Amino acid sequence: MRESSYAETGEHVAIEGLTHVFDRGSRPLTVLSNVNLRVGRGEFVAVIGPSGCGKSTLLRLIGGLLQPTEGHVDLAGATPAEAQRRKSIGYAFQDPSLLPWRSVLANVTLPLEVNRRGRGDDRRRSPHDLLHLVGLSQFEGYYPRELSGGMQQRVALARALVFEPSLLLMDEPFGALDEITRRAMSYELLRIWQAGDGDGSRKTVVFVTHSIAEAITLSDRVVVMSGSPGTVHAVIDIDLPRPREEEMETEPAFLDYVIRLRRLLGEG
């Protein structure tokens, strides 16, 4: 029943009554409490909030890496576990976690080797195509130690896209980069997302960040989390035209969103 309603409304992620408690013996820790959220198909949603409010835990619950204590996550009528089996979820974390003894190309192809999927599957783009997409075609034979931090994150992004997932979960992927590289990577991610898949559709992205400017630059909506235990404090529509360029960051509308989000974070 839920599956048909989600298909009709175009919802990709439906979170209802989500609560998560970490078992610490006599002192259990409630990280998330009664989180409710909807994310539309092809939507780019950023999640922002104070440290310890459960942003990363929320992402892991959506992706099925953790099981909720209460509530449920529905991904277009599928459970996170079912979506995992279909390879319809891609992950990108702050640490690119590249294997140092494997080349750039070999790091991108690793998930295919682990899952034993060869050239005969239904992927729209090959690892070579994905490296071209992230601007690293000429670095296929390089090793992680020979790349900058931003380039390593591009490799990690290509690897996350190798099964053409419809949902991309990103947990502070640019958080360890310097400010200049971080801004450049944000616009690079926008370029890749706006380009869409082979059929012209865009991936649904849930993006955790501590940066207000990054959240505004990237997103259709920004989810503001409260302090611990985390819950949804506010959801702000970002009504800025796309495609977005760096000059936008000095415009009054952008700065108004910065002020509004700062106030909301202070309230939470």
Residue pairs with C-beta under 8 A, 6 or more apart in sequence:
2 14
2 74
2 77
3 76
3 77
3 78
4 77
6 12
6 14
6 74
6 76
6 77
7 76
7 77
9 40
10 40
10 41
11 38
11 39
11 40
11 41
11 76
12 39
12 40
12 41
12 42
12 43
12 75
12 76
12 166
12 167
12 204
13 37
13 38
13 39
13 62
13 73
13 74
13 75
13 167
13 204
13 206
14 37
14 38
14 73
14 74
14 75
15 35
15 36
15 37
15 38
15 58
15 61
15 62
15 71
15 72
15 73
15 74
16 36
16 71
16 72
16 74
17 34
17 35
17 36
17 70
17 71
17 72
18 32
18 34
18 35
18 36
18 58
18 61
18 68
18 70
18 71
18 72
18 73
19 30
19 32
19 33
19 34
19 35
19 68
19 69
19 70
19 71
20 30
20 31
20 32
20 54
20 57
20 61
20 66
20 68
20 69
21 28
21 29
21 30
21 31
21 69
22 28
22 29
22 31
30 228
30 229
31 54
31 57
31 228
31 229
31 230
32 54
32 57
32 58
32 61
32 229
32 230
32 231
33 229
33 230
33 231
34 71
34 231
35 54
35 58
35 71
35 230
35 231
35 232
36 232
37 223
37 232
37 235
39 45
39 204
39 206
40 204
41 76
41 166
41 201
41 204
42 201
42 202
42 203
42 204
43 204
43 205
43 220
43 221
44 193
44 202
44 204
44 205
44 207
44 218
44 219
44 220
45 205
45 206
45 207
45 219
45 220
45 221
45 222
45 223
46 207
46 208
46 209
46 214
46 215
46 218
46 219
46 221
46 222
46 223
47 55
47 58
47 59
47 206
47 207
47 208
47 209
47 222
47 223
47 225
48 55
48 208
48 209
48 210
48 211
48 212
48 215
48 222
48 223
48 224
48 225
48 261
48 265
49 55
49 224
49 225
49 226
49 227
49 230
49 233
49 265
49 268
50 225
50 227
50 265
50 268
51 210
52 227
52 228
52 230
53 225
53 226
53 227
53 228
53 230
53 268
54 225
54 228
54 229
54 230
55 171
55 208
55 225
55 230
56 171
56 172
56 208
57 66
57 230
58 208
58 225
58 230
59 169
59 170
59 171
59 206
59 208
60 66
61 67
61 68
61 73
61 80
62 73
62 75
62 80
62 167
62 169
62 206
63 80
63 84
63 89
63 91
63 169
64 73
64 79
64 80
64 81
64 83
64 84
64 89
73 79
73 80
75 82
75 83
75 88
75 89
75 167
76 166
78 86
78 88
80 89
83 89
83 167
87 115
87 163
87 165
88 163
88 165
88 166
88 167
89 165
89 167
89 168
89 169
90 160
90 161
90 163
90 165
90 167
90 168
90 169
90 203
91 160
91 168
91 169
91 170
91 171
92 153
92 156
92 157
92 160
92 168
92 169
92 170
92 171
92 173
93 156
93 170
93 171
93 172
93 173
94 171
94 172
94 173
94 174
94 175
94 176
95 176
96 144
96 152
96 153
96 155
96 156
97 156
98 107
98 144
98 152
98 155
98 156
99 106
99 107
99 110
99 144
100 143
100 144
100 145
101 143
102 110
102 143
103 140
103 141
103 142
103 143
104 131
104 136
104 139
104 140
104 141
104 142
104 143
104 144
104 147
104 155
105 127
105 128
105 131
105 140
105 141
107 144
107 155
107 159
108 127
108 130
108 131
108 155
108 158
108 159
108 162
109 127
109 162
110 159
111 159
111 162
111 163
112 118
112 127
112 162
115 163
117 123
117 163
119 126
123 162
123 163
123 164
124 164
124 197
124 198
124 199
125 133
125 161
125 164
125 198
127 158
127 162
128 137
128 140
130 158
130 161
130 162
131 137
131 139
131 140
131 155
131 158
133 158
133 161
133 192
133 195
134 154
134 155
134 157
134 158
134 188
134 192
135 154
135 188
136 151
136 154
136 155
136 158
139 146
139 147
139 151
144 152
144 155
147 155
148 181
149 176
149 177
149 178
149 181
150 177
150 181
150 184
150 185
153 173
153 174
153 177
153 185
154 185
154 188
156 173
157 173
157 189
157 192
160 168
161 168
164 197
164 198
165 203
166 203
166 204
167 203
167 204
167 205
167 206
168 203
168 204
168 205
168 206
169 205
169 206
170 205
170 206
170 207
170 208
171 208
172 208
172 209
172 210
173 185
173 189
173 207
174 181
174 182
174 185
174 186
174 214
175 182
175 209
175 210
177 185
182 211
182 214
183 246
186 214
186 217
186 218
187 217
187 244
187 245
187 246
189 218
190 217
190 218
190 243
190 244
191 243
193 202
193 203
193 205
194 202
194 242
194 243
196 202
196 203
197 203
205 218
207 215
207 218
207 219
209 215
212 258
212 261
212 262
212 265
213 249
213 258
215 222
215 261
216 222
216 238
216 240
216 254
216 257
216 258
216 261
217 244
217 248
217 249
219 238
220 237
220 238
221 235
221 236
221 237
221 238
222 235
222 236
222 238
222 261
223 232
223 234
223 235
224 232
224 233
224 234
224 235
224 236
224 261
224 264
224 265
224 268
225 231
225 232
225 233
225 268
226 232
226 233
226 268
227 268
233 264
233 267
233 268
234 264
234 268
236 257
236 260
236 261
236 264
238 257
239 253
240 248
240 253
240 254
240 257
248 254
